[in-house]
Amino acid sequence: MHPNTRALVAATAASLVAGGGNAGVVYDYSRSRYLRISGTASIASVSLYDYDRSCHFSGSASSLYDYGRGCHVSLAIDGESFSGYDYGDGHHFSGTVNGTSVSMYDYGESSHFSYAA
């Protein structure tokens, strides 16, 4: 999965687990950098903007579209856990949210990633 897509999924999951709301900066521990985003995420609608790639990441909570890559991403939230599929790379991912901390496993990369959202 593209690193920015992964960070946007983490921000979306964190927002949805918290009950929805505004999304802002996400810290990507694997790249030791901040990703500047803006927008809102709720079960009914996700509308985020990735300033790094100058593109939108939006849709419903379960069916998202990454306009920077031109691909769909599915997302399912179950309590504080989430899982999904990146149709651009053809791989699954899963993770957990603990407050503002997000841990995600990307099956395509065979690696764990951590974020602060």
C-alpha positions as CSV (number, residue, x, y, z in Angstrom):
1,M,0.0,0.0,0.0
2,H,1.2,3.5,-0.8
3,P,2.6,5.1,2.4
4,N,0.2,8.1,2.2
5,T,-2.8,5.8,1.6
6,R,-1.8,3.8,4.7
7,A,-1.6,7.1,6.7
8,L,-5.0,8.2,5.4
9,V,-6.6,4.8,6.3
10,A,-5.1,5.2,9.8
11,A,-6.5,8.7,10.2
12,T,-9.9,7.5,8.9
13,A,-10.0,4.5,11.3
14,A,-9.0,6.7,14.3
15,S,-11.7,9.2,13.5
16,L,-14.4,6.5,13.0
17,V,-13.5,4.7,16.2
18,A,-13.7,8.0,18.1
19,G,-17.2,8.5,16.7
20,G,-16.4,10.7,13.8
21,G,-15.0,14.2,13.5
22,N,-12.3,16.3,12.0
23,A,-9.0,14.9,10.8
24,G,-5.7,16.9,10.8
25,V,-2.1,16.0,10.9
26,V,-1.0,12.4,11.1
27,Y,2.4,11.3,12.3
28,D,3.9,8.4,10.4
29,Y,6.5,6.7,12.7
30,S,7.9,4.5,9.9
31,R,8.8,7.6,7.9
32,S,9.4,9.9,10.9
33,R,7.3,12.6,9.4
34,Y,4.0,14.4,9.5
35,L,1.4,14.0,6.8
36,R,-0.8,17.1,6.6
37,I,-4.4,16.3,5.9
38,S,-7.7,18.0,6.4
39,G,-11.4,17.0,6.4
40,T,-13.9,15.0,8.2
41,A,-14.7,11.3,8.7
42,S,-18.0,9.7,9.8
43,I,-19.7,6.4,9.1
44,A,-21.9,8.1,6.4
45,S,-19.1,10.1,4.7
46,V,-15.3,10.4,4.6
47,S,-13.9,13.5,2.9
48,L,-10.1,14.0,3.5
49,Y,-7.5,15.9,1.5
50,D,-3.9,14.9,1.3
51,Y,-1.7,18.0,1.0
52,D,1.4,16.0,0.1
53,R,-0.1,14.6,-3.0
54,S,-2.7,17.3,-3.6
55,C,-5.6,14.8,-3.8
56,H,-8.8,13.7,-2.1
57,F,-9.4,10.5,-0.2
58,S,-13.2,10.1,0.2
59,G,-16.3,8.0,0.0
60,S,-18.3,6.1,2.6
61,A,-16.6,4.6,5.6
62,S,-16.7,1.1,4.0
63,S,-15.8,2.1,0.4
64,L,-13.2,4.8,0.0
65,Y,-11.5,6.1,-3.1
66,D,-7.9,7.4,-3.3
67,Y,-7.9,9.9,-6.1
68,G,-4.1,10.2,-6.0
69,R,-3.7,6.5,-7.0
70,G,-7.1,6.1,-8.8
71,C,-8.1,3.1,-6.7
72,H,-10.7,1.9,-4.1
73,V,-9.9,1.0,-0.6
74,S,-12.4,-1.0,1.6
75,L,-12.5,-0.5,5.3
76,A,-14.5,-2.3,8.1
77,I,-14.5,-1.0,11.7
78,D,-15.2,-3.5,14.5
79,G,-14.9,-1.8,17.9
80,E,-11.3,-0.6,18.1
81,S,-10.2,-2.9,15.3
82,F,-10.3,-2.4,11.6
83,S,-9.5,-4.3,8.4
84,G,-9.7,-3.8,4.7
85,Y,-8.4,-4.2,1.2
86,D,-6.4,-2.0,-1.0
87,Y,-7.6,-2.6,-4.6
88,G,-4.7,-0.6,-6.0
89,D,-2.0,-3.0,-4.7
90,G,-4.3,-6.0,-4.2
91,H,-3.5,-6.6,-0.5
92,H,-5.3,-6.8,2.8
93,F,-4.5,-4.7,5.9
94,S,-5.7,-4.8,9.5
95,G,-5.1,-2.8,12.7
96,T,-6.2,-1.4,16.0
97,V,-6.9,2.1,17.4
98,N,-6.0,3.0,20.9
99,G,-7.0,6.6,21.5
100,T,-5.0,8.6,19.0
101,S,-2.5,5.7,18.4
102,V,-3.0,3.5,15.4
103,S,-1.2,0.3,14.7
104,M,-1.6,-1.3,11.2
105,Y,-0.3,-4.5,9.5
106,D,0.0,-4.2,5.8
107,Y,0.0,-7.7,4.3
108,G,1.5,-6.5,1.0
109,E,4.5,-5.1,2.8
110,S,4.5,-7.9,5.4
111,S,5.2,-5.2,8.0
112,H,3.6,-3.3,10.9
113,F,3.2,0.5,10.8
114,S,2.4,3.0,13.6
115,Y,0.7,6.4,13.5
116,A,-0.5,9.1,15.8
117,A,-3.7,10.6,14.5
